[in-house]
Amino acid sequence: MKNGFFAMVSRMKYINRWALMRNEHGENLMEHSFEVSAIAHALTVIGNKRFGRNLDCSRAALLGLYHDTPETLTGDMPTPVKYYSDEVRRAYTTVENEACRNLLDMIPDDFRDEYEPLFVRSEDDAELWKYVKAADKISALIKCIQEKRAGNTDFDSAAESTAASIEALGLEEANVFVREFLPAYELTLDELKRD
């Protein structure tokens, strides 16, 4: 089917995340992708402003926005399943790559060169994908914080392991975000509005 790409992207709102966990507030793929995009942008801004890097912040945001779009075709595979074994991970990577090809087939030929790098990773974007990965993990940690604030202890272990995985990335920008911006996610709306 040609030109179905944006209709398929729109279906991201129907893909729920955290399927194996009890959720006080559901999170869909579209919400998550927006958050990853915003955080990837922030991480690269931090890199440029605090660490003198020369990162393309807009490109990082764009990669973050589309990073999970293949899941419109595959669904959201729970992390324990996805990483159960090397064999399962390889099989899922094959399925994910095929989903990317199917999405690209939905784009008109004259647009394809603009969208292909969003689905087929190139060496040109390798550095930025590290920031998207960190943003993805930070988004997961935010979800854990929000669930824990709602009294959902099902996310206690996920919060600990996700925080550890962010630290293990060794990305200074992620550490800055966690230190300076993450505490605000513990606040109420009234507390956020106060100076």
LINLINDA-V439503 format. One record per run of one state. SS is the DSSP state (h for helix, s for strand, l for the rest). FROM is the first residue (numbers start at 0). TO is the last residue. If there is no record, write none. Layout:
SS,FROM,TO ; SS,FROM,TO
//
This chain:
l,0,3 ; h,4,13 ; l,14,14 ; s,15,15 ; l,16,26 ; s,27,27 ; h,28,50 ; l,51,55 ; h,56,65 ; l,66,69 ; h,70,73 ; l,74,77 ; h,78,81 ; l,82,84 ; h,85,104 ; l,105,110 ; h,111,118 ; l,119,121 ; h,122,148 ; l,149,151 ; h,152,168 ; l,169,170 ; h,171,179 ; l,180,180 ; h,181,185 ; l,186,187 ; h,188,192 ; l,193,194
//
